[in-house]
Amino acid sequence: MSKQLRSVKYVRTDVVFVTFNDDEARKIIEEISRRYKVIKAVRSKVVKELYFVSIEGTAEGVEEYLRRDSVKWRKKDLVIFR
């Protein structure tokens, strides 16, 4: 384990993506939920095409689920609490 991660108390991965297809967004969230422990998955009330998924841990490989033609934009953030 690296020296930086030893002092970590909690790690979370936040994923944000945009898609205009509601069914595709549901499928993506279901697939992510099957592999990772999803803390929260919400759809924006302001921009209905924007989806936010919070995952416990580092969620390595979550980008695979977002590499689709229907996903117009995506972002992955690693949040570390010390």
N, C-alpha and C positions, 0 to 999 in steps of 0.2 A: 504494500500500500504506500502511496506517495506521502511525503511529509505534509503536503497541503491538506490531503483528505483525512489525516488522522485527527485533526481538530474540528472536523465537521460534525455538527449535531444532527442536521437534517438536509436532505437533497431532494429537490423537486424539479421536474421538467415541465415547462409551459409551452404548449404548441398552439399557434394561432394560424388559421387558414381561411381562405375565401373561396367559396364555390357558389354558383348560381343554381345548383341542383340539390334540392332538399333531400331527396332519396339517397343521392351519392354521399352527402354529408353524414346521414344516419349510418350508412354502411361503413364509412371510414371510422366513425366513433365506435361502432360495434366491434370492428376488427381490432382497433387499438385496445378496447376494453377486454377483449379475449386474451391478449398477450401481456398487458400491463395492468397495474392497479391504478385505475382512474379515480382521482380524488373528486374531480368536478368537471363536468362538460356542459357548456352553456352556449346558447346562440345569442348574439348581440341584439338588444332591443332597439338600438339606434340604426345599425346597419345590418339588416336581416341576413345578408350573405356572409357575415363574419362569424366564425365559430372559435371557441376557446376551450382547450382541453388541458387540464392540469393532471400530471402523472407523478406518482410517488417514485423516487429514485432517478437514475440517470437516463432511463428509457433509450438505450442504445438501439439504433435501427428503426426508430419510429418514422424516420423520413421515408422509408419504403412505402408506407401507407398513404403518403401525401404526394407521391409521384404519379399523378394521373392527369389526363388532359382536362378533366373537369375542375381541378384545383388550380385557380388562377394565381394565387399568391400563398406563401407559407412562411412561417418563422418558428424557430425552435430556440428557447432560452433555457439555460440551466441555472436554477436558483439554489444557492448554497447558503444555509443558515449556520453560523458559527456560534 
